Amino acid sequence: MTGLAQLEREALCATLVDVGPDAPTLCSPWTTRDLAAHLVIRERRPDALPGVLMPALADHTQRVQDHYAAGDWPALVDLVREGPPGWNPTRVPAVDDAINLGEFFVHHEDVLRAAPGWTPEQARTLSEDTQKALWSRMRQAGQLLFRRAPVGVVLHAAGHGRHSAKGPTKQGTVVIEGAPSELVLVAFGRGRVADVTYQGTDAAVEALKGAEFGV
């Protein structure tokens, strides 16, 4: 049985082929070519991964990413589609879903929602299994992803439940309500394009919207 992460990988690759190598993404100034290269080094070049989070090593990461990005576009998309080599533990479907579903979903939306004129009405309809899996991800990683929030954060997804991602602070607490997929986008710093509502004082909501989230 094909895992959810694999299905999202295939959908992302189909979108990459459709929009081409120079389409915008929400990870500006990255184009789709840069985004695809990032996904490849994430799975195939462990030597370049530390630079994603460590500024002192970022130059090496950038050189490796630029090398892949400069290559043939169809071949680059094929590398994304093929996935990691055999030594990578995400070759196991259960591990793949746990680690990669959120990654591929967010980056797929990075491409889709960066399209000129995109509106929330154009958002994809995801399967219930995918929404359940993304909600599970929020319950597991919410505290990590919202650790820098200046206010308390409670996630509410109708039909899935509520989860406290961060306890109250002196600035109060904000409840973010939306589908699990939209809450994932907020947690990974894409709140500006997420279809969610915020409940809290004006000051608390503004503080939350101005914060940076993600790993």
Number of C-alpha atoms within 10 A of each C-alpha: 4 7 15 22 25 19 16 22 23 16 15 24 20 14 15 23 14 10 15 15 20 13 17 23 22 22 15 12 9 15 19 29 25 23 23 27 23 24 21 23 20 18 18 17 15 12 13 21 19 15 16 16 10 11 10 10 15 16 14 16 23 15 12 18 23 15 11 20 21 12 12 12 20 12 11 20 23 15 20 21 18 13 17 19 11 9 8 13 14 19 14 11 17 14 14 17 24 17 15 19 22 23 17 22 22 23 22 23 20 22 21 22 21 17 15 9 7 12 12 10 7 10 14 9 8 9 10 9 10 20 18 16 20 23 26 15 18 23 16 13 16 23 18 15 21 24 20 15 22 22 24 22 25 20 24 21 19 11 9 13 11 16 18 17 23 22 14 15 13 9 15 16 23 24 19 21 19 19 21 26 24 23 25 25 24 25 24 17 20 21 19 10 18 20 18 18 12 18 13 16 13 11 12 21 20 13 15 23 17 12 13 19 20 17 13
